[in-house]
């Protein structure tokens, strides 16, 4: 058994516990948090962000996406989709590994998430998300 000689003469138990068990809490937040706007315009994504113009549900919307081409393109493409409360930047490590292996990687921010438009009135459904997602490779293929 190892004994660590810590003397807490002037500290109560909770204060002593925090100093011994959680010393990192004091230093965890060194800089002030950055306030983000609705389209994350002041948040840097790991790759260039482009936009696809969509006219859906009687609205003009922009779907943000990253289209990352590898240096050694193998002719294969991968589309990575984020979940709720995430954005495309989440996939940075995966994109880097896939492009090293020669894959072209497309990463959209779905409408309502990340750098894409956040409409006030929008009927979200799996069909709408699928249509939005399909529009991206269809447009890239024709461009």
N, C-alpha and C positions, 0 to 999 in steps of 0.2 A: 504494500500500500504506500502511495506517495502522498505526503502532506505538503500542501503549499502554504507557506507562512504568510498570511494576509491579515493585517491587523486593522479592524474597523472600529476603533474606539469612538470616533465622532460620528459615524454613519449609522442610521437605522438599518434594519435588515433589507428593506426594499431598495434603498439607495445603494447598499453594498452589493446586492444581487445584480442590479443594473450595471454597476461598474465592473463587476467580474464577468458576467455573462453576456453583456451587450455593449462592450466598449466601442464597437464600430458604429453604433447609432449616432454618436456625436459627429462623426465625419462622413456619414453616408450621403448627405446632401450638401455638397460644397458650393455649388453654384445655384443661382435662382432658377426656378422652373421657367421654361419658355412658354408663353401663351400662344396657342395655336388658333388659327381661324378655321372656318368651316371647310375650306378646300386645302388645308395644310400647306398654304403657299410659302410659309416660312419654315417648313420641314423638308430637309434635303433627302430625297430618295437616293438609293445607291446607284441607279442607272438613269439615263435620260427618260423623262416622262413625255409622252405624246398624248394627243387627245383624239377620240373618235366622236364626231358629231352624230347624235341620235335624235330623231324626232319620234317620240313615243308618248302615248297617252296625251296627245295634243300639247306637248311641251318640247322645247328645244333643249336638249341636255348634252353634257360632255362626259364621256367615259374615259378616264385616265388609264394609261397602260404603259408598260415598259416592254420594248421589243429588243431583246438582247441577242445580237448575232455573234457567234463564236469566230475565232480566227481560222479554225480548221473545220468549217461547216461539213457535217456528214449527210446533209440532205434530210434530216429528221427534225421535227418540231415538237415542242412540249408547251402546253398551256397550264400554268399553275393558278389555281383559284384560292382565294382567301376565304376564311369563314367570317361569321358575324363578329363585329368589333375588332377586326384586323384590317390591314391594308396590304397592298402588294409588296411593300418594302420588307415585310415579314419574311419573304422568301429569299433574301439576299444570299445567304450561304448556299442554298440549294441551286440558285441560278448560277452562281460562280462554279460550282461543281459540274453542273450540266453543260455549261458552255466550254469548260475544260475538255469535256468528252465530245465536243463537236455539235451539240444540240443548239438550235435556235430556240430561245425561251421567250414566251409572251406571257406577261403577267398583268391582267386587268385589275383595276379597282372598280368593283361593281357600282352602279348608280346608288348613291346614298352612303358610300364609304370612301375613305381615303381622300384622294385628290379629285374624285369625280363630283359631279353636281349633286347637291342635297336638295331635292325638290320638296316643296312644302306639302304638296298633295300628290301621292304616288301610290298606286296599288302594287305592292310587292307580291310576287308569286313565283313559284318555281318555273313556270312557263315564261314569265317575263325575264327572269334572270337567265334562263337558257337562251331565249331569243337575243338578249343583249350580248351574251357570250359568243354565240354563233356569228353575230354580225362582225365581230372583230377579226377572226381569221378569214371570213369571207371578203372583208374589205382589204385586208393585207394581201390576200392572194390576187386580188384584182388591181393592186396598185403597183 
